[in-house]
Amino acid sequence: MDRHGHLTVQAVVFVLKRHAARARLAPEQAAGHSLSAGLATSAAAAGVPERVIAEQTSHRGAAMLRRHIREGSLLRENAAGATGL
């Protein structure tokens, strides 16, 4: 945590890698980028304005944010989504 009590990027990556190891996944392949891209993609699919997403993900430019937003039907057409997960 930083001096304001907020999670730092390093703290999030540490937690992510620790849980990846517990799940018997390769912790060296776990990265915060996937979390950021997942948030940006899910928010965009839900109709959240890019400006609001950028504030949450700390992206300064629209072009960089758009690289995090994954296109396609993966989030709309999947078995887990159909079950409410």
MOURQUI-V938600 format. One record per pair of residues at least 24 apart in sequence whose C-alpha atoms are under 8 Angstrom apart, sorted by the first residue. I is the first residue (numbers start at 1). J is the second residue. D is the distance in Angstrom with one decimal. If there is no record, write none. Layout:
BEGIN
i & j & d
I & J & D
I & J & D
END
This chain:
BEGIN
i & j & d
36 & 68 & 7.3
37 & 68 & 4.6
37 & 69 & 6.0
37 & 70 & 7.3
38 & 68 & 7.8
38 & 69 & 7.6
40 & 65 & 7.6
40 & 68 & 6.3
40 & 69 & 5.4
41 & 68 & 6.9
41 & 69 & 4.4
41 & 70 & 5.5
41 & 71 & 7.7
42 & 75 & 7.6
44 & 69 & 7.1
END
